[in-house]
């Protein structure tokens, strides 16, 4: 009779770190690792093919690393006919066979998954040791303490970010910030101008699929061929070594100009000076600490301007940690937030890119091809249109969670419902990010080749963004007339007579009827 399994370490698809907290105290003689590929994780939202392929390829490569580390592994593959549909069902079946004395799990990135696994453990009568994810620089408890100290009205990312800079000692000069300022955002809003980014724009490294990844791609095409997106250009890092190479290349080649051009867009150039590290970070192939450290070292060595380094570090140490705190502090009720009472359906062309609006066609087409769009394309193109249109926030959330390879719910949900759609009423961001088509015209050349005119709000050639922007202000005038940041935009309505207001509403209604 063999000794019982002491503990079974559960590893999810976004926990691909051999040094994760769940492995603390791991004894190869008594313990084992459990991983499972299940179809529900690709179908509970209509996940794109690039997203599915990235998770599966990274999981299978990580499984190799687990075995190479001498850790016993129980791995269920999606193409195994005996694999169950859900993580809960698969774990329930495997526990009946393995019968461990204890389960160990690093905190998942999805409330739904945590609840499901906890329920299985409780049902089986097996203790579950839930450990905090030290990949992050703060814990949910840290954020909860910050939230209580600040209160709802004072809960702002900038305050949180400065506290973390001081606590960890990042970009500090003694007791104050390096360079005498905490935030260089005003320097980081340039467009490329008429000449564009130029021919010397550095391209991120491509990681051509190896045999294992090619097998995954074939599997995804067979099982999920009806799902959106393309795998023709799949070249994401799927191992830790590849992720480290991507980090080094970004810091050396693109971070120096990331700052000034982080808000710029250019057709046919999906990557520009952005990092494309979020997928590797969210899979835990990279740690937040090593990414922040690499950027800070480059700044202090004079290889990267402070404004660029600070702008990038703020994304990791500030926004990334902040949205995770919002998620774990406010779930599960947060997922149902709809402060603006938006109930329209997401237009069907979000899944195809088949629209005559040039900026949306470009952003969605790029998203479907690569599973990627940078933060301004997400916030101020696809997200802005959905906000102005009045799409039900849960539908916007499902789309973002479906199509982007870096989408894990803890980060995607607050950024979509809170920052993009203002569905939380201002908890995540201090104002709705609303703008007319003229914002997009300033940040890219896309409007020049579009049939619509960003300066026009009514008429057949009026930019839908501009029409819907003015319609948004009309619909929410009472809510925001005294808002400290949005009031100046609302006061612009004073210039419109009743006839113009009627034309705007009629044009907006026609746009929604068209879908």
Beta strands, then each sheet from edge to edge (+ up, - down):
strand 1: 7-10
strand 2: 31-36
strand 3: 73-76
strand 4: 102-106
strand 5: 127-131
strand 6: 172-173
strand 7: 176-177
sheet 1: 3+ 2+ 1+ 4+ 5+
sheet 2: 6+ 7-
end
